[in-house]
Structure formats: structure tokens, C-alpha cells
Amino acid sequence: MRKVLFMDFYGTVVYENGPQSEEVIRRIFRAGNAESPEEIVSYWWKEYGGFLENCVGERYRRQYDLALECLQRCLEKFGALSLDAAELRDLMVRHWCCPPMYEDARTFLENLDCPVYFVTNSDDAFMREAVKNLQLSPAGIITSEEARYGKPHRELFEYALKKLNLAPEEVVHIGDSLKGDALCPTSLGIRAIWLNRGGRAVPEGVTAAPGLKKAAELLAVIE
């Protein structure tokens, strides 16, 4: 029986990128030798994703610290060493603390028939500020900082289930990452809806929705 909704935050409720994070990319592009801003974004996600995969458990490091190291690598990679990585990281923090919200997200959250917990790869402080600034009222927030594991590691979901005393079949999860928000929770028996805003090919066995309006329809028929 469905009792609770787990929901990703960045990329699902709010935009993964915003004016501040886009400004970071523009500055690196202008100061360096990248062929395009997209090349910088691709490199960032490759490096940052590697950090998320490896910096877990006893090796866990906060997003705040990982972002600084990742940005420093970007500056070195693209020859933009005239820039200050810490200053760029602080711009990223401003985005994480006050991200723009998807138009369909507030309506979705306001019409839920069950408690929602944001389960996210983020630092506690960023999530507290974001929820406050957007005037959201989730039942709770569970971060990678608290669990010391982030997606796509299943330990984040195991931690959330244990903390809330829930069985996997009592939870549905919605998020925009195929690996982290669909395949990972379903490996634990949590039913998942992949928020596929980009219209990518949907693997067999994965339940997907192009937006939160459709996700609400799918959620309504899950008992």
C-alpha cells in the first residue's frame, strides 16, 4: 500500500541549472579555451558524477567541498586559471539555495494525497534554504549529507526507509535521473516514476512521465 512519496529535488521540482550556474559556465568559457559552453558542462558532469560515485560512506564529502574541487579541475582543464574557483562555487551555492521552480511542480505538490519527502543529493544547508525560499512544506528532507551516500547508491534509499520505518512497497519515488531515481530505487522494491522531461528512450520495465502532470496521473492509480 502506498503511504509516502519520495521525490528528487534538483532537476525534478526545481531546475538543475539556473542563472547563477549558467553564469559560471559563461565565465569559464570566456576565460578559457573550451570549444563551446557545452564542452564545459559535459566535463563538469563527468567529474562531478565521479565524485558522487566514489565519495560515500567513510569517504563522504559535502557538495560544497566537491564543487570547489570540481571547479578547480574545470579551470585547469580549460585554461581559465585567471578565475577564482571559490568565487564560482559561491555562485553555484546561490543557485542551490534559490533555484527556479518548474511550473508544474507547485501544483503537483499542492494536490498530493500523501506526505512527500525530498530525497536528494545535496547538503542539508542548501535544502533548508531552498525549501524556505520557495515556501515549500514537505513532510521531511533526506539528503546525501545526512545519509553519507548519494544516488545512484541504494544506501540513500535504504537510509530513508529505515529512518521513516517504511517498507519499500509503501513508497513511490519520482525523479529525473534514470539511473539514480528509477533503476536505483526499483532495485530495492520501491516503485518509481522516471520524470523524463527530455523525451529520451524509455527502457523496458521503466515507468516514465514527460512531466509532473502525467506523473500525478500515474501516481493516482498506484495503490
C-alpha positions as CSV (number, residue, x, y, z in Angstrom):
1,M,0.0,0.0,0.0
2,R,1.3,3.4,-0.9
3,K,1.8,5.6,2.1
4,V,4.5,8.1,1.2
5,L,6.1,9.8,-1.8
6,F,9.8,10.2,-2.1
7,M,10.8,12.9,-4.6
8,D,14.0,14.1,-6.0
9,F,14.5,17.8,-5.9
10,Y,17.1,19.3,-8.3
11,G,16.1,18.5,-11.8
12,T,12.6,17.4,-10.7
13,V,11.0,20.0,-8.5
14,V,13.4,22.8,-9.5
15,Y,15.7,23.3,-12.4
16,E,19.1,21.6,-12.3
17,N,20.6,24.8,-13.7
18,G,19.7,28.5,-13.3
19,P,21.1,32.0,-14.0
20,Q,23.9,31.6,-11.5
21,S,25.2,28.2,-12.6
22,E,24.9,29.3,-16.2
23,E,27.0,32.4,-15.4
24,V,29.7,30.1,-14.0
25,I,29.9,28.3,-17.4
26,R,29.9,31.5,-19.3
27,R,32.8,32.9,-17.2
28,I,34.9,29.7,-17.7
29,F,34.1,29.7,-21.4
30,R,35.2,33.4,-21.9
31,A,38.4,33.0,-19.8
32,G,39.4,29.6,-21.2
33,N,39.9,27.6,-24.4
34,A,36.9,25.4,-24.4
35,E,35.3,25.0,-27.9
36,S,31.8,25.5,-26.5
37,P,30.0,26.0,-23.2
38,E,28.5,22.5,-23.7
39,E,32.0,21.1,-23.6
40,I,32.5,22.6,-20.1
41,V,29.1,21.3,-18.9
42,S,29.9,17.8,-20.2
43,Y,33.3,17.8,-18.4
44,W,31.7,19.2,-15.2
45,W,29.1,16.4,-15.0
46,K,31.7,13.7,-15.8
47,E,33.9,14.9,-13.0
48,Y,31.2,15.6,-10.5
49,G,29.4,12.3,-11.2
50,G,32.7,10.5,-10.5
51,F,32.9,12.3,-7.1
52,L,29.3,11.3,-6.3
53,E,30.1,7.7,-7.1
54,N,33.2,7.5,-5.0
55,C,32.9,9.9,-2.1
56,V,30.5,7.9,0.0
57,G,30.4,6.3,3.4
58,E,33.7,7.0,5.3
59,R,34.9,8.9,2.3
60,Y,31.8,11.1,2.1
61,R,32.4,14.8,1.2
62,R,29.8,17.5,1.1
63,Q,28.6,19.0,-2.2
64,Y,30.0,22.3,-1.0
65,D,33.5,20.8,-1.0
66,L,33.2,18.7,-4.1
67,A,32.0,21.6,-6.1
68,L,35.2,23.6,-5.3
69,E,37.5,20.8,-6.4
70,C,35.4,20.1,-9.5
71,L,35.5,23.7,-10.5
72,Q,39.2,23.9,-9.9
73,R,39.6,20.9,-12.3
74,C,37.5,22.7,-14.9
75,L,39.6,25.8,-14.7
76,E,42.8,23.7,-15.2
77,K,41.2,21.7,-18.0
78,F,40.1,24.7,-20.0
79,G,43.0,27.1,-19.2
80,A,40.8,29.5,-17.2
81,L,43.2,29.9,-14.2
82,S,42.6,33.6,-14.0
83,L,39.3,32.8,-12.4
84,D,38.7,32.1,-8.7
85,A,37.2,28.6,-8.1
86,A,35.8,29.6,-4.7
87,E,34.0,32.6,-6.2
88,L,32.5,30.4,-8.8
89,R,31.5,27.9,-6.2
90,D,29.7,30.6,-4.3
91,L,27.7,31.4,-7.4
92,M,26.7,27.7,-7.6
93,V,25.6,27.9,-3.9
94,R,23.3,30.8,-4.7
95,H,21.6,28.6,-7.3
96,W,21.3,25.6,-5.0
97,C,19.8,27.8,-2.2
98,C,17.3,29.6,-4.5
99,P,16.7,27.6,-7.7
100,P,13.9,28.4,-10.2
101,M,11.0,26.0,-9.8
102,Y,9.3,24.1,-12.6
103,E,5.9,25.5,-13.5
104,D,4.2,22.1,-12.9
105,A,5.9,21.4,-9.6
106,R,3.9,23.6,-7.2
107,T,0.5,22.4,-8.5
108,F,1.8,18.8,-8.2
109,L,2.9,19.3,-4.6
110,E,-0.2,21.1,-3.6
111,N,-2.5,18.3,-4.8
112,L,-0.7,15.3,-3.4
113,D,-2.8,12.9,-1.4
114,C,0.1,11.6,0.7
115,P,3.2,13.1,2.5
116,V,6.2,13.9,0.4
117,Y,9.8,13.6,1.4
118,F,12.5,15.1,-0.7
119,V,15.3,12.6,-1.1
120,T,18.2,14.3,-2.7
121,N,21.9,14.5,-3.4
122,S,22.5,17.8,-1.6
123,D,23.9,19.4,1.6
124,D,21.5,20.0,4.4
125,A,22.0,23.7,4.4
126,F,21.2,24.1,0.7
127,M,18.0,22.2,1.0
128,R,16.8,24.1,4.1
129,E,17.4,27.4,2.3
130,A,15.8,26.2,-1.0
131,V,12.6,24.9,0.7
132,K,12.4,28.1,2.8
133,N,12.9,30.4,-0.2
134,L,10.4,28.6,-2.3
135,Q,7.9,28.4,0.6
136,L,7.5,24.6,0.3
137,S,6.3,22.4,3.2
138,P,7.5,18.8,2.6
139,A,6.9,16.2,5.3
140,G,10.7,16.0,5.5
141,I,14.0,16.2,3.7
142,I,16.6,13.4,3.5
143,T,19.9,14.4,2.0
144,S,23.1,12.7,0.9
145,E,24.9,14.6,3.6
146,E,22.7,13.1,6.3
147,A,22.9,9.5,4.8
148,R,26.5,9.9,3.7
149,Y,25.5,8.3,0.5
150,G,24.1,9.8,-2.6
151,K,22.3,8.5,-5.7
152,P,22.9,6.2,-7.6
153,H,23.9,4.4,-4.4
154,R,20.9,2.5,-3.0
155,E,22.2,3.2,0.6
156,L,20.5,6.6,0.4
157,F,17.1,5.0,-0.1
158,E,17.9,2.3,2.5
159,Y,18.6,5.1,4.9
160,A,15.4,6.9,4.1
161,L,13.3,3.7,4.5
162,K,14.9,2.9,7.8
163,K,14.6,6.4,9.2
164,L,10.9,6.6,8.4
165,N,10.2,3.0,9.3
166,L,8.7,2.2,5.9
167,A,8.7,-0.9,3.7
168,P,9.7,-0.5,0.0
169,E,6.2,-1.3,-1.1
170,E,4.8,1.6,0.9
171,V,6.8,4.2,-1.1
172,V,6.8,5.6,-4.6
173,H,9.7,7.7,-5.8
174,I,9.7,10.3,-8.6
175,G,12.9,11.8,-10.1
176,D,14.6,12.8,-13.3
177,S,17.7,10.5,-13.3
178,L,17.2,7.2,-14.9
179,K,20.0,5.5,-13.0
180,G,19.6,7.3,-9.7
181,D,15.8,7.9,-9.5
182,A,14.4,4.9,-11.4
183,L,16.7,2.0,-11.6
184,C,18.3,2.5,-8.1
185,P,15.1,2.6,-6.0
186,T,13.4,-0.2,-8.0
187,S,16.3,-2.4,-7.2
188,L,15.1,-2.1,-3.6
189,G,11.5,-2.8,-4.4
190,I,10.4,0.9,-4.4
191,R,8.1,1.7,-7.2
192,A,9.4,4.6,-9.3
193,I,8.3,7.1,-11.9
194,W,11.0,8.4,-14.1
195,L,10.5,12.1,-14.9
196,N,11.6,12.0,-18.5
197,R,11.3,15.7,-19.4
198,G,13.8,15.3,-22.3
199,G,11.8,12.7,-24.1
200,R,14.6,10.1,-24.0
201,A,14.0,6.4,-24.9
202,V,12.3,4.6,-22.1
203,P,13.9,1.2,-21.2
204,E,11.6,-1.8,-20.9
205,G,10.1,-2.1,-17.4
206,V,10.6,1.6,-16.5
207,T,7.5,3.7,-15.8
208,A,8.1,7.2,-17.2
209,A,6.2,10.6,-17.4
210,P,7.1,13.6,-19.5
211,G,6.1,16.0,-16.7
212,L,4.6,16.1,-13.3
213,K,1.1,16.4,-14.6
214,K,1.4,13.0,-16.1
215,A,3.3,11.7,-13.1
216,A,0.3,12.8,-10.9
217,E,-2.0,10.7,-13.1
218,L,0.3,7.7,-12.8
219,L,0.7,8.1,-9.1
220,A,-3.1,8.3,-8.6
221,V,-3.6,4.7,-9.8
222,I,-0.7,3.2,-7.7
223,E,-2.2,1.7,-4.6
